[in-house]
Each structure stands twice: as structure tokens, then as C-alpha cells.
Amino acid sequence: MMRLSGRLRSSLIIGGQGIRARKLRTLLSMLSLFLGVLAVVTVQAGSVIAERAMLSDIEMTTGKDGTLQVFLPSSPESGPVAMDTVRGRPDAVAMTNAQAVIGEPDVRPVNEGGGPIDDAGGGYDTGVARYCDPSGTCSVVADDPDAAPQPRGQAIELTLQGLSGDIRQFRPFRLESGQWLDFGSAPSLAPRIVLNTKAAEAFRQVRVPAQMRLPGAVADPTPRIVGVVEDGGWAPAAYVRSDELLTWMPVGAMADPEFGGVQLMMSPGAADLEQILRSRLTAAGANMDEFQVQPIDSREQMADQLSLLRWIFLGMAALVLLIGVAGILNVGLATVGERIEEFALRRAVGTPRLLLAGIVLAETLLTGLLTAVLAIGTGVVGLKGASWLLGGREPFLANVGFPWQAGVAGVVAGILAGVLGGLIPAVRAARIPIATVMRA
């Protein structure tokens, strides 16, 4: 073992001396390999960053992996039971959905149906109301066919989601401006709402009076907009404290099954809450066949898609890397050809063949490692530059760190290229006969 360690050390020392003696050829080898290693580093870093970006978007719209989604029975008892059960629980949030219209009374909103403001009027002028939740799932709610159509006016329709607590522990919204809902203060008579970016864009384009119409409400409240968040939604939506809505409408109206009823999001450790809900809803006579608990597994669902993309780009990077390997091989063979007398003399003074092969292989390995360090450094600088230039437009690039997986991939690619590019020259150097020194 000590003998092998000594030979390895000798190979590295002599190989390093060979690199220093032939700086130009080493530089040419590194240049031919640089693009290949950089391609591997870029692909690995890109796949990790893309996975984080996709997960970030999915987490905003559906929830973090492991979060439990609870769908309650569509019965009048579900709303009151759910609201009472989760009160004071930091590990669960009850959500209710309703379609709200903010603006002039007795008019049809400019985006009837609750779609994006840019699509206003695009097919929704038929007298048929549509409900669309933040994920893009739409359902049709038939209006009274005998009712006279209302004129279109200065009003905006959006999805209003009532929350019993801070949902950001499960769906990490990005705060764009203002502040998030304060669940620690006393309820306000004027409901405080936080808009998503689609709703904020709608209010920038259409100036409307601050009057909010809610189905089942005893009167039209005057909301106060306190902030704007990016929630990943495709249509206008707003978030409000459930207890502030209860001032203006009964809990039964908030939990209208027509608009999705009551849903819960809770942490995996809240198993006792699930049992309490089951017991109370069963006692209330709810149809427990409709009670469902589903864990969120977004990473698993998109694993195949990400894996396919990664392998496609890694295949392309491997082709570029092989070009670099061919460059190292070409330079290595030329170098061995020039050093035939040196290697033959070393053989004549007793240098083992294995050590000669190790000297040549050590040179290519060190070249590969140096190239990997250079490529990784370029990747770090490039990512910092992209974060600085594009972080304002692409939030997932803001303050993004260089993935350690990309650094490991670069080192592995550099070592692998060094071994493949130096293997044939090393074998050739080891087979040089001692008699060659006599001919020299």
C-alpha cells in the first residue's frame, strides 16, 4: 500500500512538472475541454434551478410537498364544523371560495366570469356566469333566464378566498407590495384584502368604486386593499380573513358548495385534527364518503418530465465533452511521441511501466481538474451575472445560489475526460521499449 502511494505521489509530481514544462499544450488541451465541462456544469445547474423554479410555482398554486389537502363533504354542516375545529390551530388553515364583484352596483363586470382582464368580453357576454378558481378550473353557473341582462359597468369580478389563518406556510406567496393579512389583530369591519398580481393589474386598468358584492352577504362591505402577492394564479383573486367576512355574511354562505365548499390545508403532523373532523362531521350527519385527504406530491409528479429534459441536455453536453476528450487525446499522443527518448531512458534506469503510464495519466487528470475548476468558476460568475441582470424580471433568479450538484458534475466530468483522454497515451508510453534509447 505504501509502495502504491509512493508511485501515485511520484506520478502526480512528475505529471505536474510536465504540465509546467509544456504550458502551451496544456492550455490548448484545456481550451478543447473547457466547453464540454462547462456544458455539463450548465446543464446540471440549469436543471437544478429549473426544478426549483417549477417547484416554487407549483407550491404557490397547490402547496408544499407533504401538505395534506382535506376536502370536506358538500353539506351545510361542513363550513361551521371546519371553522370551529381549526380555530386557534397553527398547523391548519380552512379556506372558502366565493366570486366577488368590486365596483359599481347592478352592473356586469368588465371581466365577467372572473377571467383575466385582458380576456374581458371574450365570450362571456352570453348571460351565463362562470366560476374560475385560482388554478384555472372553471364551472358554469346558470343565471335566471327570465332576468333582464345588466349593463356592463366599472366593476371587476374576482375569486375571493377566505382564510382562517396564514396560508403562506403551505403556499409560499411572494409579497410584491404592501403587507400580508395580519391574523393577530382584531377583525375589521372593513374587510382587509390582499390582491394577487392579476387582480392588481385589473385595478390599474379599470378604476372602480370600493364596493364589494358577495353572494349571501347581508350588505355590501367596503374592502381595504392592504397588499399584493404573486400566487401563481392565472386570473384575478384576492385573500381575506374569514372572521372579517363573517361580519357581513353567514358561514353557510361562505362555504357554498357551488364554489368549492370548504377546503383545509394542514401539516402532516396534524393527524388528530383529521380524526376530530371525521368525528364531528359524522355526528353532524354529513356524507363521509365525500371526505377526502390527499397529500401533495408535486416533486414526484414532475420527476419524469425533469428527468427526461435532464437526460436530453446531458446527452448534448456529453457530445461536446467528447470533442474535448478527443482534443486531449490528440495532444497526449503528440506529447508521448515527442517524449519517446525520455520515457525509454526512464525505463532503462528501472522506472516501472505502471509508473510511466501514471505520469502521462496524471498530466491529463490534472489538466481535466484545472479545466473543471475554470468551468465551475465561469458558471458561478455567469449565474451571479444572470441573477444581477435578470433577477428583477425573473424572481426565481433573484439571490439564487450556485448548485453544489453542478460543481460535483463539473469535477466528475473533468476527471472522466482526463482519464478517457489520457488512457491511450498512457498505454503507449508504458509500451515504449528500452531499446529506443539505444537508437536515440
C-alpha positions as CSV (number, residue, x, y, z in Angstrom):
1,M,0.0,0.0,0.0
2,M,2.9,2.4,0.9
3,R,4.6,1.4,-2.3
4,L,1.5,2.2,-4.4
5,S,1.1,5.5,-2.5
6,G,4.7,6.5,-3.3
7,R,4.2,5.7,-7.0
8,L,1.0,7.8,-7.1
9,R,2.7,10.7,-5.4
10,S,5.6,10.4,-7.9
11,S,3.2,10.3,-10.8
12,L,1.5,13.5,-9.7
13,I,4.7,15.3,-9.0
14,I,6.3,14.4,-12.4
15,G,3.0,15.0,-14.2
16,G,2.7,18.5,-12.6
17,Q,6.3,19.2,-13.8
18,G,5.3,18.1,-17.3
19,I,2.3,20.5,-17.3
20,R,4.6,23.3,-16.2
21,A,7.1,22.5,-18.9
22,R,4.5,22.4,-21.7
23,K,2.3,25.3,-20.8
24,L,1.1,26.0,-24.3
25,R,0.0,22.4,-25.0
26,T,-1.7,22.3,-21.6
27,L,-3.6,25.5,-22.5
28,L,-4.7,24.0,-25.8
29,S,-5.9,20.8,-24.1
30,M,-7.8,22.9,-21.5
31,L,-9.4,25.0,-24.3
32,S,-10.6,21.9,-26.1
33,L,-12.1,20.5,-22.9
34,F,-13.4,23.7,-21.4
35,L,-16.6,23.9,-23.5
36,G,-17.5,20.3,-22.8
37,V,-17.1,20.6,-19.0
38,L,-18.9,24.0,-19.0
39,A,-21.8,22.4,-20.9
40,V,-22.1,19.7,-18.2
41,V,-21.9,22.3,-15.4
42,T,-24.5,24.5,-17.2
43,V,-26.9,21.6,-17.8
44,Q,-26.7,20.4,-14.2
45,A,-27.1,23.9,-12.8
46,G,-29.9,24.7,-15.2
47,S,-31.8,21.5,-14.3
48,V,-31.5,22.2,-10.6
49,I,-32.6,25.8,-11.0
50,A,-35.4,24.8,-13.3
51,E,-36.6,22.2,-10.8
52,R,-36.6,24.8,-8.0
53,A,-38.5,27.3,-10.2
54,M,-41.1,24.7,-11.2
55,L,-41.5,23.6,-7.6
56,S,-41.8,27.2,-6.5
57,D,-44.6,27.9,-9.0
58,I,-46.4,24.7,-8.1
59,E,-46.0,25.3,-4.4
60,M,-47.7,28.7,-4.8
61,T,-50.7,27.3,-6.6
62,T,-51.1,23.9,-4.9
63,G,-48.9,23.7,-1.8
64,K,-45.7,22.4,-0.5
65,D,-44.8,18.7,-0.8
66,G,-46.2,16.7,2.1
67,T,-49.0,19.2,2.9
68,L,-52.3,17.4,3.4
69,Q,-55.4,18.7,1.4
70,V,-58.7,17.9,3.1
71,F,-61.9,18.1,1.0
72,L,-65.0,18.2,3.2
73,P,-68.5,16.9,2.3
74,S,-70.7,19.3,0.4
75,S,-73.2,19.7,3.2
76,P,-74.3,22.8,5.2
77,E,-72.6,21.4,8.3
78,S,-69.1,21.3,6.8
79,G,-68.5,25.0,7.0
80,P,-69.4,25.7,10.6
81,V,-67.7,22.5,11.8
82,A,-64.4,23.2,9.9
83,M,-64.2,26.8,11.0
84,D,-64.8,25.9,14.6
85,T,-62.3,23.0,14.6
86,V,-59.4,24.9,13.1
87,R,-59.8,28.0,15.2
88,G,-56.6,28.6,17.1
89,R,-54.7,25.8,15.2
90,P,-51.4,27.0,13.7
91,D,-50.9,23.7,11.8
92,A,-54.1,24.0,9.7
93,V,-55.9,26.6,7.6
94,A,-59.5,26.5,6.4
95,M,-60.3,28.1,3.0
96,T,-63.5,29.2,1.5
97,N,-64.1,30.4,-2.1
98,A,-66.6,32.9,-3.4
99,Q,-67.0,35.0,-6.5
100,A,-66.9,38.7,-5.5
101,V,-67.6,41.8,-7.7
102,I,-65.9,45.1,-6.7
103,G,-67.2,48.2,-8.3
104,E,-70.4,49.8,-9.4
105,P,-73.6,48.1,-8.2
106,D,-76.1,46.5,-10.6
107,V,-73.7,46.2,-13.5
108,R,-71.9,43.4,-15.2
109,P,-68.1,43.4,-14.5
110,V,-65.7,44.1,-17.3
111,N,-64.3,40.6,-16.9
112,E,-67.5,38.7,-16.4
113,G,-66.7,35.2,-15.2
114,G,-63.7,36.2,-13.3
115,G,-61.1,35.7,-16.1
116,P,-58.0,37.8,-16.8
117,I,-58.7,41.4,-17.5
118,D,-57.1,41.0,-21.0
119,D,-59.7,38.5,-21.9
120,A,-62.6,40.6,-20.8
121,G,-65.6,40.2,-23.0
122,G,-64.0,37.3,-24.8
123,G,-67.1,35.1,-25.0
124,Y,-68.6,35.8,-21.6
125,D,-71.3,38.1,-22.9
126,T,-73.9,35.3,-23.0
127,G,-75.7,35.8,-19.7
128,V,-74.0,32.7,-18.3
129,A,-71.9,33.1,-15.2
130,R,-68.7,31.2,-14.9
131,Y,-66.7,30.5,-11.7
132,C,-63.0,30.0,-12.1
133,D,-60.7,29.3,-9.2
134,P,-57.0,30.4,-9.0
135,S,-55.8,27.2,-10.5
136,G,-57.8,27.7,-13.7
137,T,-60.6,25.2,-13.1
138,C,-63.9,26.7,-14.3
139,S,-67.5,25.8,-13.8
140,V,-70.7,27.2,-15.3
141,V,-73.4,28.6,-13.0
142,A,-76.7,29.2,-14.8
143,D,-78.4,32.6,-14.3
144,D,-82.1,33.2,-14.3
145,P,-83.1,33.1,-17.9
146,D,-86.0,35.4,-17.3
147,A,-83.9,38.1,-15.7
148,A,-83.1,41.2,-17.7
149,P,-79.4,41.4,-18.7
150,Q,-77.5,44.0,-16.7
151,P,-75.4,46.6,-18.5
152,R,-71.6,46.3,-18.4
153,G,-70.1,48.8,-16.0
154,Q,-67.0,49.7,-14.0
155,A,-66.7,46.6,-11.9
156,I,-64.2,43.7,-11.6
157,E,-65.0,40.1,-10.8
158,L,-62.5,38.1,-8.8
159,T,-62.2,34.9,-6.7
160,L,-62.3,35.8,-3.0
161,Q,-60.7,33.3,-0.8
162,G,-61.4,33.4,2.9
163,L,-58.6,32.2,5.2
164,S,-58.8,31.1,8.8
165,G,-55.0,31.6,9.2
166,D,-51.8,32.3,7.4
167,I,-51.8,30.1,4.4
168,R,-48.2,31.0,3.4
169,Q,-46.8,28.2,5.5
170,F,-48.4,25.9,2.9
171,R,-48.4,28.1,-0.2
172,P,-45.4,30.5,-0.1
173,F,-46.8,33.5,-1.9
174,R,-44.3,36.2,-2.9
175,L,-45.2,39.6,-1.4
176,E,-45.0,42.2,-4.2
177,S,-46.1,45.3,-2.3
178,G,-47.9,46.4,0.9
179,Q,-48.3,43.7,3.6
180,W,-49.9,40.3,4.1
181,L,-53.0,39.8,6.2
182,D,-52.5,40.3,9.9
183,F,-54.2,37.4,11.7
184,G,-53.0,38.6,15.1
185,S,-55.1,41.7,15.2
186,A,-58.8,42.2,15.9
187,P,-61.2,41.7,12.9
188,S,-62.0,44.9,11.0
189,L,-65.5,45.9,9.9
190,A,-64.0,46.9,6.5
191,P,-62.5,43.6,5.2
192,R,-58.8,43.9,4.5
193,I,-57.9,42.1,1.3
194,V,-54.7,41.2,-0.4
195,L,-54.8,41.1,-4.2
196,N,-52.9,38.8,-6.5
197,T,-50.9,40.3,-9.3
198,K,-53.7,39.6,-11.9
199,A,-56.2,41.4,-9.8
200,A,-53.8,44.3,-9.2
201,E,-53.3,44.7,-12.9
202,A,-57.1,44.7,-13.4
203,F,-57.5,47.5,-10.8
204,R,-54.7,49.5,-12.5
205,Q,-56.5,49.3,-15.8
206,V,-60.1,49.9,-14.6
207,R,-60.9,52.5,-11.9
208,V,-63.8,51.2,-9.8
209,P,-65.5,52.3,-6.6
210,A,-64.7,50.4,-3.4
211,Q,-67.9,48.5,-3.0
212,M,-67.8,44.7,-2.9
213,R,-70.8,42.5,-3.7
214,L,-70.7,39.0,-2.2
215,P,-73.3,36.1,-2.7
216,G,-75.3,35.7,0.5
217,A,-74.0,38.9,2.2
218,V,-76.4,41.0,4.2
219,A,-74.9,44.2,2.8
220,D,-72.1,45.3,0.5
221,P,-68.9,45.9,2.5
222,T,-66.2,48.4,1.6
223,P,-62.9,46.5,1.3
224,R,-59.4,47.9,2.1
225,I,-56.6,46.7,-0.2
226,V,-53.5,46.2,2.0
227,G,-51.1,44.3,-0.3
228,V,-50.3,42.5,-3.5
229,V,-48.9,39.0,-3.8
230,E,-47.8,36.7,-6.6
231,D,-49.7,33.5,-6.1
232,G,-49.1,31.8,-9.4
233,G,-52.8,32.2,-10.4
234,W,-53.9,32.9,-13.9
235,A,-57.0,35.1,-13.0
236,P,-57.8,37.9,-10.6
237,A,-58.1,36.7,-7.0
238,A,-58.0,38.2,-3.5
239,Y,-57.4,36.9,0.0
240,V,-59.3,37.9,3.1
241,R,-59.6,36.9,6.8
242,S,-62.6,34.6,7.2
243,D,-63.6,36.2,10.5
244,E,-63.8,39.6,8.7
245,L,-66.2,38.1,6.2
246,L,-68.4,36.6,8.9
247,T,-69.3,40.2,9.9
248,W,-71.1,40.5,6.5
249,M,-72.3,37.0,5.7
250,P,-73.2,33.8,7.5
251,V,-70.7,30.9,7.5
252,G,-73.1,28.8,5.5
253,A,-72.9,31.3,2.6
254,M,-69.1,31.4,2.8
255,A,-69.0,27.6,2.5
256,D,-71.3,27.4,-0.6
257,P,-70.7,24.0,-2.3
258,E,-71.4,25.8,-5.6
259,F,-68.0,27.4,-5.3
260,G,-66.0,24.5,-3.9
261,G,-67.2,24.5,-0.3
262,V,-64.6,24.4,2.5
263,Q,-61.1,23.0,2.0
264,L,-58.4,22.6,4.5
265,M,-54.6,22.5,4.3
266,M,-52.8,21.1,7.2
267,S,-49.3,19.8,8.1
268,P,-48.5,16.1,8.0
269,G,-48.4,16.0,11.8
270,A,-52.0,17.2,12.3
271,A,-53.4,13.6,12.4
272,D,-55.5,14.4,15.4
273,L,-57.3,17.2,13.5
274,E,-58.3,14.8,10.8
275,Q,-59.8,12.5,13.4
276,I,-61.7,15.3,15.1
277,L,-63.1,16.5,11.8
278,R,-64.3,13.0,10.9
279,S,-65.9,12.5,14.3
280,R,-67.7,15.9,14.3
281,L,-68.9,15.6,10.7
282,T,-70.2,12.1,11.2
283,A,-72.1,13.3,14.3
284,A,-73.5,16.2,12.2
285,G,-74.8,13.7,9.6
286,A,-72.5,14.6,6.7
287,N,-71.8,12.2,3.9
288,M,-68.4,10.9,4.9
289,D,-67.9,9.2,1.5
290,E,-67.1,12.7,0.2
291,F,-64.4,13.3,2.9
292,Q,-61.0,13.0,1.2
293,V,-57.5,13.6,2.4
294,Q,-54.8,13.9,-0.3
295,P,-51.1,14.6,0.3
296,I,-49.4,16.9,-2.2
297,D,-46.5,15.2,-4.1
298,S,-45.6,17.8,-6.8
299,R,-41.9,16.7,-7.0
300,E,-42.9,13.1,-7.7
301,Q,-45.4,14.2,-10.4
302,M,-42.9,16.2,-12.3
303,A,-39.9,13.9,-11.7
304,D,-40.3,12.1,-15.0
305,Q,-40.6,15.3,-17.0
306,L,-37.5,16.8,-15.3
307,S,-35.5,13.6,-15.7
308,L,-36.3,13.4,-19.4
309,L,-35.2,17.0,-20.0
310,R,-32.0,16.5,-17.9
311,W,-31.0,13.4,-19.9
312,I,-31.6,15.1,-23.2
313,F,-29.4,18.1,-22.3
314,L,-26.8,15.8,-20.7
315,G,-26.6,13.9,-23.9
316,M,-25.9,17.1,-25.8
317,A,-23.3,18.1,-23.2
318,A,-21.7,14.7,-23.5
319,L,-21.2,15.1,-27.2
320,V,-19.4,18.4,-26.6
321,L,-17.4,16.8,-23.8
322,L,-16.3,14.0,-26.2
323,I,-14.9,16.7,-28.5
324,G,-12.8,17.9,-25.6
325,V,-11.7,14.3,-24.9
326,A,-10.6,13.9,-28.5
327,G,-8.5,17.1,-28.1
328,I,-6.8,15.9,-25.0
329,L,-6.2,12.5,-26.7
330,N,-4.6,14.2,-29.8
331,V,-2.4,16.4,-27.7
332,G,-1.4,13.5,-25.4
333,L,-0.4,11.3,-28.3
334,A,1.7,14.1,-29.8
335,T,3.4,14.7,-26.5
336,V,4.2,11.0,-26.0
337,G,5.6,10.9,-29.5
338,E,8.0,13.8,-28.6
339,R,9.0,12.2,-25.3
340,I,9.8,8.7,-26.5
341,E,13.5,9.0,-25.6
342,E,12.7,10.4,-22.2
343,F,10.4,7.5,-21.4
344,A,12.8,5.0,-22.8
345,L,15.6,6.4,-20.6
346,R,13.4,6.2,-17.6
347,R,12.7,2.5,-18.4
348,A,16.4,1.9,-18.8
349,V,17.1,3.2,-15.2
350,G,14.4,1.0,-13.8
351,T,11.2,3.0,-13.9
352,P,8.2,0.6,-13.9
353,R,5.8,0.6,-16.8
354,L,3.0,1.4,-14.4
355,L,4.7,4.5,-13.2
356,L,5.3,5.7,-16.8
357,A,1.6,5.2,-17.5
358,G,0.8,7.0,-14.3
359,I,2.9,10.0,-15.2
360,V,1.0,10.5,-18.5
361,L,-2.4,9.9,-16.9
362,A,-1.6,12.3,-14.1
363,E,-0.9,15.1,-16.6
364,T,-4.3,14.6,-18.3
365,L,-6.1,14.2,-14.9
366,L,-4.6,17.4,-13.6
367,T,-5.5,19.1,-16.9
368,G,-9.1,17.9,-16.5
369,L,-9.3,19.1,-12.9
370,L,-7.9,22.5,-13.8
371,T,-10.4,22.8,-16.6
372,A,-13.2,21.8,-14.2
373,V,-12.2,24.5,-11.7
374,L,-12.1,27.0,-14.5
375,A,-15.5,25.9,-15.9
376,I,-17.1,25.9,-12.4
377,G,-15.7,29.4,-11.7
378,T,-17.2,30.6,-15.0
379,G,-20.5,29.1,-14.1
380,V,-20.6,30.8,-10.7
381,V,-19.7,34.2,-12.2
382,G,-22.3,33.7,-15.0
383,L,-25.0,32.8,-12.6
384,K,-24.2,35.8,-10.4
385,G,-24.4,38.0,-13.5
386,A,-27.7,36.5,-14.6
387,S,-29.1,37.0,-11.1
388,W,-28.0,40.6,-11.1
389,L,-29.3,41.4,-14.6
390,L,-32.5,39.3,-14.7
391,G,-33.4,38.9,-11.0
392,G,-35.8,41.8,-11.2
393,R,-37.8,40.3,-14.1
394,E,-37.4,36.6,-13.1
395,P,-38.0,36.2,-9.3
396,F,-36.6,32.6,-9.3
397,L,-33.2,34.1,-10.3
398,A,-33.1,36.6,-7.5
399,N,-30.4,35.7,-5.0
400,V,-30.1,32.3,-6.4
401,G,-27.0,30.3,-5.3
402,F,-24.8,28.1,-7.4
403,P,-26.0,24.5,-7.0
404,W,-23.4,22.2,-5.4
405,Q,-24.7,19.4,-7.7
406,A,-23.3,21.4,-10.7
407,G,-19.9,21.7,-9.1
408,V,-19.8,18.0,-8.4
409,A,-20.9,17.2,-12.0
410,G,-18.1,19.5,-13.3
411,V,-15.4,17.8,-11.3
412,V,-16.6,14.4,-12.3
413,A,-16.7,15.5,-16.0
414,G,-13.2,16.9,-15.7
415,I,-11.8,13.7,-14.1
416,L,-13.6,11.4,-16.6
417,A,-12.4,13.5,-19.6
418,G,-8.8,13.3,-18.2
419,V,-9.0,9.6,-17.8
420,L,-10.5,8.9,-21.2
421,G,-8.2,11.4,-23.0
422,G,-5.0,10.1,-21.3
423,L,-5.7,6.4,-21.2
424,I,-4.4,5.6,-24.7
425,P,-1.3,7.9,-24.5
426,A,-0.5,6.3,-21.1
427,V,-0.7,2.8,-22.5
428,R,1.5,3.9,-25.4
429,A,4.1,5.4,-23.1
430,A,4.2,2.2,-21.0
431,R,4.9,0.1,-24.0
432,I,7.9,2.1,-25.3
433,P,10.8,-0.4,-25.4
434,I,14.1,0.2,-23.6
435,A,15.9,-0.3,-26.9
436,T,14.5,3.0,-28.1
437,V,17.1,4.9,-26.0
438,M,19.9,3.0,-27.8
439,R,18.6,4.2,-31.2
440,A,18.5,7.7,-29.9
